Amino acid sequence: MSTAPQRQPMASRTFIGVHDGHNASVALVSDGQLKFAMQEERLTRLKNQGDLPKQALQLALGQAEESPSVALNGEYMNYGQ
């Protein structure tokens, strides 16, 4: 009598996505669910804010329950302009 192999529970995966270009933004995804998303311009009040979304990133990290993997999107990467 054969039995199906037992599946191991998936490890919790948390990701932070960072876009540093036009309308810089951050998104936090944990276990496939969007937990947080913010454009930097909402915090700086500068329309179409580019560069590193520092404030949004800090808020997203505060929402993370574990250390996230980071995904970067953007061609600019000229932080501190």
C-alpha positions in Angstrom: 0.0 0.0 0.0 1.6 3.3 -1.1 0.8 6.6 0.4 1.2 10.0 -1.1 4.3 11.9 0.1 3.5 14.5 2.8 3.9 18.0 1.6 6.0 20.3 3.7 4.4 23.6 4.6 5.8 26.4 2.5 8.1 28.7 4.3 6.7 32.2 4.8 8.1 34.4 2.1 8.1 38.2 2.3 9.2 40.5 -0.5 9.6 44.3 -0.8 9.5 45.7 -4.3 11.2 49.1 -4.8 10.7 51.3 -7.8 13.0 54.3 -7.9 12.0 56.0 -11.1 9.1 58.3 -11.9 6.6 58.0 -9.1 9.0 56.1 -6.8 7.1 53.5 -4.7 7.3 50.5 -2.5 5.2 47.4 -2.1 5.3 44.7 0.6 4.0 41.2 -0.3 3.9 38.4 2.3 2.6 34.9 1.5 1.2 36.1 -1.8 -0.9 38.9 -0.2 -0.3 42.6 -0.7 0.3 44.0 2.8 1.5 47.6 2.0 1.9 49.8 -1.0 2.9 53.5 -1.0 4.1 56.1 -3.5 6.8 58.4 -2.1 4.9 61.5 -3.4 2.2 60.8 -0.9 4.7 61.4 1.9 6.9 64.2 0.4 4.1 66.0 -1.3 6.3 66.4 -4.4 4.3 65.4 -7.5 6.0 62.5 -9.5 8.7 62.1 -6.9 11.6 60.0 -8.2 14.8 58.6 -6.6 14.9 56.2 -3.6 11.5 56.1 -1.8 13.1 56.4 1.6 10.0 57.2 3.7 7.8 54.7 2.0 10.5 52.1 2.4 10.8 52.8 6.2 7.0 52.4 6.5 7.0 49.1 4.6 9.8 47.7 6.6 7.8 48.6 9.8 4.9 46.4 8.5 7.1 43.4 7.6 6.8 40.5 10.1 10.1 39.0 8.9 13.2 40.1 7.1 12.1 40.5 3.4 13.8 39.7 0.2 14.3 42.9 -1.9 13.4 43.3 -5.6 14.6 46.5 -7.3 12.9 47.9 -10.4 14.2 51.0 -12.2 16.9 52.1 -14.4 17.8 55.3 -12.5 19.5 54.2 -9.3 21.1 57.7 -9.0 20.2 58.0 -5.3 20.7 61.4 -3.7 20.1 63.5 -6.8 
